[in-house]
Amino acid sequence: MIVGVRVSTVAAGLALLGAGAAHAGDVTVTLDGVQARGGTVYVTLQTEGEFMQRAGLAQRVDSPQAGAVTVTFRDVPAGAYALSAFHDENGDQRMQASPIGVPTEGWAMSNADALRGPPTFDVVSIQIGEDGAALSETMRYWDGQPPMR
């Protein structure tokens, strides 16, 4: 009887360990349309509590070349996240914006086409499953003209 309890306890413990590992996967992000403007491209995955703050999972690509940039976040727990990226051309680690609030450095965000004003987590969040995800977004660069919708 004692052996059965020990085996059950060990089996339950192993099941919990296995369940924890199954709830995290890799997230590969590809940013298309990156321009060779020097600086650094910062890519983040943020939960609702981290959104639009200096928090969350982050990767950086220094002196990106024109074309596509790919980064991978390892062992990301399943859940809702916002993907954000910006091309910090001048190295100040802040997104530059025009007087009317339009980003003047390159940027990308999950569900960016749904934006009709400043981003909110509800609009830009995506679900990352237990097996991770492969995400692709296009960088947007301001050409000095107001955006047309």
C-alpha positions in Angstrom: 0.0 0.0 0.0 2.8 2.5 0.8 4.5 1.6 -2.5 1.3 2.4 -4.3 1.0 5.8 -2.6 4.6 6.6 -3.5 4.2 5.6 -7.1 1.0 7.6 -7.3 2.7 10.6 -5.8 5.7 10.3 -8.1 3.4 9.8 -11.1 1.3 12.9 -10.1 4.5 15.0 -9.7 5.8 13.9 -13.1 2.4 14.7 -14.7 2.5 18.2 -13.2 6.0 18.7 -14.5 5.1 17.5 -17.9 2.0 19.7 -18.0 4.0 22.8 -17.1 6.4 22.2 -20.0 3.5 21.7 -22.4 2.2 25.2 -21.7 5.1 27.1 -23.1 6.3 27.2 -26.7 8.6 29.3 -28.9 7.2 32.3 -30.7 9.0 33.3 -33.9 8.4 36.8 -35.2 9.2 37.9 -38.7 9.1 41.6 -39.5 8.9 42.3 -43.2 9.7 45.7 -44.8 12.5 46.7 -42.4 14.5 49.6 -43.8 18.3 49.9 -43.5 18.3 53.1 -41.4 20.9 52.0 -38.8 19.9 52.0 -35.1 18.1 49.1 -33.4 14.9 47.3 -34.0 13.2 46.4 -30.7 10.6 43.6 -30.6 8.5 42.9 -27.6 5.8 40.5 -26.5 3.7 41.9 -23.6 0.9 40.8 -21.5 -2.0 43.2 -20.7 -0.2 44.4 -17.4 3.0 45.1 -19.3 1.5 46.7 -22.4 3.1 50.0 -23.6 5.6 49.9 -20.7 9.3 49.0 -20.5 8.3 45.4 -19.5 7.7 42.1 -21.1 9.8 39.8 -23.3 12.2 41.7 -25.6 14.6 41.1 -28.4 16.8 43.6 -30.2 18.4 43.6 -33.7 21.3 46.1 -34.0 21.9 47.7 -37.4 19.2 45.8 -39.3 19.6 45.3 -43.0 16.8 46.1 -45.4 14.2 43.2 -45.8 13.0 40.8 -43.2 14.2 40.5 -39.6 13.4 37.4 -37.6 13.6 36.9 -33.8 12.5 34.0 -31.6 11.2 34.1 -28.0 11.8 30.8 -26.2 9.4 29.1 -23.8 6.6 31.7 -24.0 3.7 30.6 -21.7 0.3 30.4 -23.5 -1.9 33.4 -23.2 -2.8 36.8 -24.6 0.0 39.1 -25.8 0.6 42.2 -27.8 3.4 42.1 -30.3 5.1 45.5 -30.8 8.3 46.5 -32.7 9.9 49.8 -33.3 13.0 50.9 -35.3 14.9 53.2 -33.0 16.9 55.1 -35.6 18.4 57.7 -33.4 19.4 55.4 -30.4 17.3 57.2 -27.7 15.2 54.1 -26.9 12.0 56.1 -27.4 9.5 56.1 -30.3 9.6 59.5 -32.0 6.3 61.0 -33.1 5.1 64.0 -35.1 3.2 66.8 -33.4 0.0 65.0 -34.1 1.2 61.8 -32.6 2.1 59.8 -35.8 5.2 57.6 -35.2 8.1 59.0 -37.2 10.3 55.9 -36.7 9.4 52.5 -38.1 7.0 50.4 -36.2 4.8 47.3 -36.3 2.2 45.9 -34.0 -0.1 42.9 -33.9 -3.5 43.7 -35.5 -2.2 47.1 -36.5 -4.7 47.3 -39.4 -7.5 47.4 -36.8 -6.1 50.6 -35.1 -8.1 53.8 -35.4 -6.3 55.7 -32.8 -3.7 55.0 -30.0 -3.3 51.2 -29.5 -5.1 49.4 -26.7 -4.4 45.9 -25.6 -8.0 44.8 -26.4 -7.5 45.8 -30.1 -3.9 44.5 -30.7 -3.7 41.4 -28.5 -3.3 38.0 -29.9 -3.5 34.5 -28.4 -0.4 32.4 -28.1 -1.1 28.7 -27.8 0.7 26.1 -25.8 2.8 25.2 -28.8 3.9 28.8 -29.5 3.3 30.6 -32.7 4.9 32.0 -35.9 3.9 35.6 -36.3 4.6 38.0 -39.2 4.0 41.7 -39.3 5.1 44.5 -41.7 7.1 47.5 -40.5 5.5 50.8 -41.2 7.6 53.9 -41.9 6.2 57.4 -42.0 6.9 59.2 -45.2 6.1 62.7 -43.8 2.5 62.6 -45.1 -0.5 62.2 -42.8 -1.8 58.5 -42.8 -4.9 57.9 -44.9 -7.4 55.4 -43.8 
